[in-house]
């Protein structure tokens, strides 16, 4: 097993719209679930997760500015 962050989470978490997530102690796996099995998987290692979270923060700021108008 890879050395990770030492964080234990539920093995599989349903996020909505057929998207699930799991965490193996090192990376987050995002995957589609068709009701019977995983269909598409993406793995976010720490550096990629940080980049994604920065993207989400910029998006939230842009949306806030758009809403304010």
Buried (B, 14 or more C-beta within 10 A) or exposed (E): EEEEEEEEEEEEEEEEEEEBBBBEEBBBBBBBBEEEEEEEEEEBEEEEEEEBEEEEEEEEEEEEEEEEE
